[in-house]
Amino acid sequence: MGRERPHSVSVAGVIVDDRGRALLIRRCDNGKWEPPGGVLEPGETILDALEREVLEETGLKIAPSATLTGVYKNMTGLIVALVFRCESIGGEPTTGEETAELRWVTREEAGLLADEAYAVRVTDALDAPVPPAVRAHDGVKLV
């Protein structure tokens, strides 16, 4: 087996409001819509990274009882993403260095705004499958 670069692990939080809508962010770096999240830092637990990333990108504090709803592998970018359904327990939605825009969306709107590989994370989180969904994609489309 050849020496390929290692995979990275990321987390994302699908924050669901009391109307059943999910919060998406439009990223500053690529203009794409997706749930807030990012790569784990050394020494950081999965849930600590989830709380940090959501707060940094949305201004919202989430409950520590997030539910894993899916595991997604970007076959091209070698990223494994753990996606959680979350509930906001404080803060105010706000943009920042990494976030150009925030929007509460329905399942249908998520499918219109986000690439398939990210919209499915929202629908999986809204459906909260047990066991969690396990999917692969190429960065845009499911494979």
C-alpha positions as CSV (number, residue, x, y, z in Angstrom):
1,M,0.0,0.0,0.0
2,G,1.4,3.4,-1.0
3,R,2.0,6.3,1.3
4,E,-1.0,8.6,0.8
5,R,-1.6,11.7,2.9
6,P,-3.6,11.0,6.0
7,H,-7.3,11.6,6.2
8,S,-8.5,14.6,8.3
9,V,-11.5,14.5,10.6
10,S,-14.1,17.3,10.7
11,V,-17.3,17.9,12.5
12,A,-20.5,19.8,11.5
13,G,-23.5,20.8,13.4
14,V,-27.0,20.9,11.9
15,I,-28.8,23.2,14.3
16,V,-32.5,22.7,14.2
17,D,-34.9,25.4,15.4
18,D,-38.4,24.9,16.9
19,R,-40.0,25.2,13.4
20,G,-37.9,22.2,12.1
21,R,-35.6,24.4,10.0
22,A,-31.8,24.0,9.9
23,L,-29.2,26.7,10.0
24,L,-26.8,26.9,7.0
25,I,-23.9,29.2,6.6
26,R,-22.5,30.6,3.3
27,R,-18.7,30.2,3.7
28,C,-16.4,33.1,2.9
29,D,-13.7,31.0,1.4
30,N,-15.8,29.3,-1.3
31,G,-19.2,30.9,-1.3
32,K,-20.9,27.5,-0.7
33,W,-23.8,26.8,1.7
34,E,-23.3,24.1,4.3
35,P,-23.8,23.3,8.0
36,P,-21.3,25.0,10.2
37,G,-18.2,23.0,11.1
38,G,-14.5,22.4,10.5
39,V,-11.5,20.2,11.2
40,L,-10.6,19.0,14.7
41,E,-7.5,20.5,16.3
42,P,-4.8,18.4,18.0
43,G,-5.9,17.5,21.6
44,E,-9.5,18.5,21.0
45,T,-12.4,16.1,21.6
46,I,-15.0,15.7,19.0
47,L,-17.7,17.4,20.9
48,D,-15.4,20.3,22.0
49,A,-14.6,20.8,18.3
50,L,-18.3,20.8,17.4
51,E,-19.1,23.4,20.0
52,R,-16.1,25.6,19.0
53,E,-16.8,25.4,15.3
54,V,-20.5,26.2,15.6
55,L,-19.8,29.1,18.0
56,E,-17.0,30.5,15.7
57,E,-19.1,30.3,12.6
58,T,-22.6,31.2,13.9
59,G,-22.3,32.9,17.2
60,L,-24.6,30.2,18.7
61,K,-23.8,28.0,21.7
62,I,-25.1,24.5,21.4
63,A,-26.4,21.9,23.9
64,P,-23.8,19.3,24.8
65,S,-26.3,16.6,23.9
66,A,-25.8,16.6,20.2
67,T,-26.8,13.5,18.3
68,L,-24.6,11.9,15.6
69,T,-26.7,11.6,12.5
70,G,-24.1,10.8,9.8
71,V,-20.6,9.9,8.8
72,Y,-19.5,11.2,5.4
73,K,-16.3,10.6,3.5
74,N,-15.0,13.0,0.9
75,M,-13.3,10.5,-1.4
76,T,-11.4,13.3,-3.2
77,G,-10.4,15.5,-0.3
78,L,-9.8,12.6,2.1
79,I,-11.9,14.1,4.8
80,V,-14.2,12.2,7.2
81,A,-17.0,14.3,8.6
82,L,-19.0,13.5,11.6
83,V,-22.3,15.4,11.5
84,F,-24.5,16.0,14.5
85,R,-28.1,17.3,15.0
86,C,-27.8,20.2,17.5
87,E,-30.0,22.5,19.5
88,S,-29.0,26.1,20.2
89,I,-29.0,27.1,23.9
90,G,-27.8,30.7,23.6
91,G,-26.1,33.4,21.6
92,E,-27.2,35.4,18.6
93,P,-26.8,34.2,15.0
94,T,-24.0,36.3,13.5
95,T,-21.5,36.2,10.7
96,G,-17.7,36.3,11.2
97,E,-14.4,35.7,9.5
98,E,-15.4,32.4,8.0
99,T,-19.2,33.1,7.5
100,A,-20.6,35.5,4.9
101,E,-24.2,34.7,5.6
102,L,-26.6,32.6,7.8
103,R,-30.0,31.3,6.8
104,W,-32.6,29.1,8.4
105,V,-33.8,26.7,5.7
106,T,-36.3,23.9,5.2
107,R,-35.3,20.6,3.9
108,E,-36.3,21.7,0.4
109,E,-34.4,24.9,0.6
110,A,-31.3,23.1,1.7
111,G,-31.5,21.0,-1.4
112,L,-31.7,24.2,-3.6
113,L,-28.9,26.1,-1.8
114,A,-26.3,23.4,-0.9
115,D,-24.4,20.9,-3.0
116,E,-25.9,17.4,-2.8
117,A,-23.0,16.2,-0.5
118,Y,-24.0,18.9,2.1
119,A,-27.7,19.0,1.6
120,V,-27.9,15.3,2.5
121,R,-26.3,16.1,5.8
122,V,-29.2,18.4,6.6
123,T,-31.9,15.9,5.5
124,D,-30.1,13.1,7.4
125,A,-30.0,15.3,10.5
126,L,-33.6,16.2,10.2
127,D,-34.6,12.5,9.8
128,A,-32.1,11.5,12.7
129,P,-31.6,8.0,11.4
130,V,-30.7,5.2,13.8
131,P,-28.0,4.0,13.2
132,P,-26.5,7.2,11.7
133,A,-26.2,7.4,7.9
134,V,-22.8,6.5,6.4
135,R,-22.2,8.0,2.9
136,A,-19.4,8.8,0.5
137,H,-19.1,11.8,-1.9
138,D,-16.7,13.5,-4.2
139,G,-17.0,16.9,-2.6
140,V,-20.2,17.8,-4.5
141,K,-22.1,14.7,-5.4
142,L,-22.8,11.5,-3.6
143,V,-20.9,8.4,-4.9
